[in-house]
């Protein structure tokens, strides 16, 4: 237990140093050597705890995006079914992604893949306080995947189970939602659109796309009516 605790403490030291440098210098200019120096160790020591600089930066990015994960419990608390959860989770994701586009680009696009899912699990073992219980099996699965396509698909599968989307439309619908997000996200990243306009447009696009695949009624007007209040609270 003592050895395990010491390992966690060492990891935290390096992650905290990495976060400081990423915020001061940017993700691209943060080196393993600089992280080790700031933490008070030599570069070789870092390799006892992290496979490489990307592994360490991913931990730092997970730590920096924990506000998003921790806010999900409250954000989806009033969801009545899978469609409510689907729209609310996308809304929450966009609020945070458009607020810190460079960080979310690194977290969700630059270090991904099925082979890295065990790194997410390892992160939650080292930082158990960052994991939020009570989100349900599909959302928990979403949070422990690095591949954004698989993450989004976990929500789509819930829509299929409740009869909102047909099984045969599964891949096409998920791909369309991701294409819509990535197109608007790129504009935010390149500072071609402000975050408020981006959020309003993207959620409108997502609702329109979902409507085109819808197999049973859903009150999108009610969802949109609550958006102003939710977004005001999210920005508070």
Secondary structure, 3 states (H helix, E strand, C coil): CHHHHHHHHHHHHHHHHHHHHHHHHCCCCCCHHHHHHHHCCCHHHHCCCCCCHHHHHHHHHHHHCHHHHHHHHHHCCCCCCHHHHHHHHHHHHHHHHHHCHHHHHHHHHCCCCHHHHHHHHHHHHHCHHHCCCCCCHHHHHHHCCCCHHHHHHHHHHHHHHCCCCCHHHHHHHHHHHHHHHHHHHHHHHCCCCCHHHHHHHHHHHHHHHHHHHCCCCCCHHHHHHHHHHHHHHHHC
